Amino acid sequence: MNFNLTKEKGNPITTYALDVTFPVMTSLKNQTPGSLWGTAFPINKTTFITAKHVAENAAQHVQDKQADFIVLGQPVAKEIGAKIKLTAVIKYELHDNLDVAILQITPDQFSDIEISPWIFNTLPLLSDVATLGFPYSLDLQEQTIVSRGLKGYVSGNGPQKHIGFPFMSYELSFQSPRGLSGAPLWTDEVDKKIVGMIIGNASNEMEIVTEKEVLDNGKVIESYTKIEVLHMGIAIQSSELKDLHFELLGGSLLEFLQA
């Protein structure tokens, strides 16, 4: 299954990006790509980790008979405009509690897979972080896909219970566009040590102005409220991920990485 890889104007794709992150997609039996659901990254040559909602949405697309396979992609050549090989996911497992899933493919499907090292300590506020993935990346008409990189800093860490994330997470200074879920969060673009996984966005809002138009009899005829909203990307911290158990891993993520 092949289609083209392109770049955005003025934003070249590095070879490294194409070996460490992989688009999670669905495809048809005639090898036509259907939809792009998110990003995954390898923990060995046949096993990948992504966000649970990415795997769930792709699986639902197949169950609804809008596609035939869940697939991962990789370019077959180290050049802009190269074809992409799509390889079917043969097994997947969803974690019961956290937004995490494991995907497996058959051996020897992809070449030059780069597995980034992990660290499990919590980064302090304002630490530089970076990610690579496939947000808004698939052009079905042109049969092309774009890899995108984002970087910023840690703007918050720890459990964010007030916004629905009661686990060790990072608030990020950049938003997570659709398609980036499941991408690795690295210490920065040089060291590339994995410190977490992108799962989406959170928002905080507050009312800043309320205006009312009132008649002489006291009746309110118009009311206007202005809301200020702060959007932030959210990543699960590696310290939270390491102790998650999966049958496909034969134990915890940390045990699998150390094997």
N, C-alpha and C positions, 0 to 999 in steps of 0.2 A: 504494500500500500504506500504510494508516494504522492507528495504534493510539494509545492515550492516553499522555501524559506526566504523571506526578504527582510529588509531593514527599513526603519523609518528614516526619512531624509535627515542627514546630519547626526544620526545616532547609530554608529556602527555596532554590530553585535560581536562580542569577543568569542573566540573559540571556546574559552573556558566556560562561558555561560551555557553553551550548547551541550556540555558534557555533565553538568552538575544539576540542572533542572530540566524537567520534561513535562510537556503539556499533557494533561489528562483530558481525553476526548472520547466521543463516541463516533462510530463509523458504520456504514452500510456494507452489505455483502459485496456490492460492486466496487468496494474500496473507496467510496466517496465519503469524506469526512462529514460528520453531521453537526456536532456542536462541541465547543470547548468549555470545560467545566471548572478547570483550575490547574494547579501546578503540583507536581510531585518531585521528590528528590530521593536518590538511592541511599540505602544503608548497606547493601551489598550489590553484586552484579545482577541479581534477579529480584530483589526485594526493595520496595519503595514505600515511603511514608507520605501521607497527604492529609488534608482535612476530611473529617467524616462526611460533612455535608457535600463535599465534592464527589466522593464515591457514591453517596446516596443518590444525588441528583443524576449522575451518569447511569447508575443502575436502574433508576426509575425510568429514564429515557429509553433504555433497552426493554424494560418490562412493558412499557406502553407501546412497544413495537414501532417506535420512531427511529430506532437504530438497532443494529444487530450485535455490536461488540463495544465493550469499553476498551480503549486503546491508549497506549503511551506513544510519544513520537520522538524521533531523533534524526537530525540531518545525516545523509549518507556521505556527504563531503564537507570539508572544512572551508566553505566559501559561501558568500552571500548569494542567495538565489538557488542554493542546492535543494535537491529533493529531500523529503522527509520520509523516513520509514516508520510506518505505524505497526505496532506490535500489540496483539491482544492481551489483555489482562486475564489470566487463567483462574486466579483466586483473589478474593479480597476479604478483609475482616474489619468490622467496625467496632470501636471501643464502646462499652456500655455507657460510660459516663462523660467522657471528654470528646471533643470534636477532633478525633484522630482516627485514621484508618491505615491499614497496611494493604498494599497491592503486590501481587507477584506475577512475573512473566516467566516464560520458559527460558532455559539457559542459552547463552550465545546469540541473543537477539540484537543486542546493541554493542557497539565497539566504543572504546575510549570513555567508559564511564568513570568519572572522577568522584570519589567518595570523600567528602570533607570531614575533617576531624571535629569532634564535639568537645565542648567544655560545659560544666554543670554548675558553676557558680553564678550567682545573680549579679548582673552588671549594675553599677551605680547610675544614678541619674546623669543625663547629658552624655553618656557613653555613645560613641559613634557606632552605627549599625547600618547594614546594607542588605538588600535582597535582590533576587533575580527571578523572573517568572513570566507569565503569559497573560497579563490583563488585557482585555479587549483586543486579542491578538489574531483571531482567525477571520480571514476574509474568504468566505465560501465562493464568491463569484470569481475571484482571481486565484483561488486555491493557494493562498499564501498565509504565512504566520509570522508574527513579530515577537521577538524576545525583548523584554523591557527590564531595566534596572532602576531601583529606587534606593536612596540612602538618606539618612537623617540621624536622629539621636533618640535615646530612651527618655521619654518625658514623664514616665511613671512606671512603678513596678510594684509587685506584690498582688495579693487578691483584690479584685475590683468588684466586691459584692454588690455595691450600690448600682452597678450597671450590668449585672447579670453574669459576671465572670468570677466565681468564688474560688479560683485556683491561681497559682502563681503565674502571673502574666506580665507582659510589657505593654504599656501604652507607648505609641510611637509618634514621632513628630510629623509623619506623613500618613496619608490615608491609604487604605488597601483597596485598589480598584477590583472590580469583578474579574475573576480569572487569576488573581494573585494568591487566593487562598490555597494553602498547602505548600507554599514556597518556604525555603529555609531563611532564617534570620541569622546573618553572620555578624561577627564582631566588627568588621569593616571590609572594604573591598580588597585589602591587601592580605591580611591574615586568613580570612575566610574560615574562622572557627564557628561552628554552629552553636548558637545560644538559644534557639527557639524555632517555632514554626508559625507563620502567619495564618490566622484563621478568619480575619474579617475586620470589622470596624465597630467602634462604640461611639456614642454621642452623648454629650451633656448639654442640657439647654436650660436657659433661665429667662424669665420674663423681665424685660428691661424698661418697657414703656407701656402704659395703658391709658388710652384716651377714650372719653365718652362724650357724646353729644346729648345734652339733656334739655327737654322742653321746660317751659315755665311751670307746668304742673308736676315736674319732677320725673316724668316718664323718660326713660333712656331709649333713644331711637337708633343710636349707632354706638358701637363699641369696637375699638381697635386695640389690638395687643401686638406688640413687637417682641419677638423671641430671638435671643442670640443663641446659636448652636455651635458647639465645638465638636468637630469630628476627628477621631484619632484611629490609626490602625492598631490592631490588637494581635499579639503573638503569645502563644503558650510558651513559657520558659522551659528550657531544656531540663532543669531540675525537676519539673513536673512530669516531663515526658519519660524520663529515664526509668522510672519504676512501673510504667504501664506494662501489663502482661497481655500477650496475644498468643493464641494457639499456633498461628503461622510462624511465630518467632521461637516457639518452644520455651517461652519464659518471658522475662522482661526485656525491654528495649536495651537497657544497659548490658545485660548478659549477652544479648545477641551481638552488640557492637564489640564486646570484649572477646567473643569466641574466636 
